[in-house]
Structures are given as C-alpha cells and as structure tokens.
Amino acid sequence: MARGGRHVEYLLKHLTPADLAELDVLIWALVTGVEEHAPRCALCAGPEPCPHVGRAIQEVLDWRTARLLLTQAERLREHQRRQHERRTA
C-alpha cells in the first residue's frame, strides 16, 4: 500500500467519526478559501502555494495532529478510568 494509503488508514483507525467530520469541514474551508484566493494572487500562479495558502494548509495539518493527540489522550484516559473502576468495584 502506498504511503498515503497507510496514512489514511491510520487516521481512520485513530480518529473518531466526529473528528473526521470536523476535519472535513476544515478541508472544505481550506479548499474554498484557496479557490477564492488563488485567482487574485500572482504568487499562486507558480508551482508552490503562496505563503498565505501555505500557512492555511499548515494550520489544517496542525489541527489534525493536535486532534489526533487529544483523541488518543481521551481514549487512554477513558481506559484508565475503567481500569480504576474495576479495581475499586
């Protein structure tokens, strides 16, 4: 499987359906914003995105990483809580 495929598989395994829905909203907003921005930006005519688009892409990637870490922490905390309940029951 290609690297991208493994990455998507990892995200689907570790993000909740709500996380994925939020990511969909951010990606939609990013694409919509770039579609509005690019025709008016001389730098976007080149092979690389302009600094504004690059920052917007990075924000979405940073959110995804933070959400992944937070979701993982929430799952671990829930697991820890259940273990504690079993020990004290």
C-alpha positions in Angstrom: 0.0 0.0 0.0 1.3 3.5 -0.8 2.4 5.8 2.0 -0.7 8.0 1.5 -2.9 4.9 1.9 -1.3 3.9 5.1 -1.6 7.4 6.5 -5.4 7.5 5.7 -5.8 4.0 7.2 -4.0 5.3 10.4 -6.3 8.3 10.6 -9.4 6.3 10.1 -8.3 3.9 12.9 -7.4 6.6 15.4 -9.8 9.5 14.7 -13.5 9.3 15.8 -16.3 9.9 13.3 -16.7 13.3 14.9 -13.0 14.1 14.4 -13.2 13.1 10.8 -16.3 15.3 10.3 -14.5 18.3 11.8 -11.5 17.6 9.5 -13.9 17.5 6.5 -15.2 21.0 7.5 -11.6 22.4 7.8 -10.6 20.9 4.4 -13.7 22.2 2.8 -13.0 25.7 4.2 -9.4 25.4 3.1 -10.3 24.4 -0.5 -13.0 27.0 -0.8 -10.6 29.7 0.5 -7.8 28.7 -1.9 -10.3 28.7 -4.8 -11.3 32.3 -3.9 -7.8 33.4 -3.2 -5.7 31.9 -6.0 -7.2 33.7 -9.0 -6.3 37.1 -7.3 -2.8 36.1 -6.2 0.2 36.4 -8.5 2.3 34.1 -6.4 -0.3 31.3 -6.6 0.3 31.1 -10.3 3.6 29.3 -9.6 4.2 25.7 -8.8 4.2 26.3 -5.0 1.4 27.8 -3.0 1.9 31.4 -1.8 2.8 32.0 1.9 -0.8 32.7 2.8 -2.0 29.4 1.3 1.0 27.6 2.8 0.1 28.9 6.3 -3.5 27.9 5.8 -2.5 24.3 4.8 -0.2 24.1 7.8 -3.0 25.2 10.2 -5.2 22.4 9.0 -2.3 19.9 9.3 -1.5 21.2 12.8 -5.2 20.9 13.8 -5.2 17.3 12.6 -2.1 16.5 14.6 -3.5 18.1 17.7 -6.9 16.4 17.3 -5.2 13.1 16.8 -3.2 13.5 20.0 -6.2 14.8 22.0 -8.4 11.9 20.9 -5.7 9.4 21.8 -5.3 11.0 25.2 -9.1 10.9 25.7 -9.2 7.2 24.9 -6.3 6.5 27.2 -7.9 8.4 30.0 -11.2 6.5 29.5 -9.3 3.2 29.6 -7.6 4.3 32.8 -10.9 5.3 34.3 -12.4 1.9 33.5 -9.4 0.1 35.0 -9.7 2.1 38.2 -13.5 1.3 38.4 -12.8 -2.4 38.0 -10.2 -2.3 40.8 -12.4 -0.4 43.2 -15.6 -2.3 42.5 
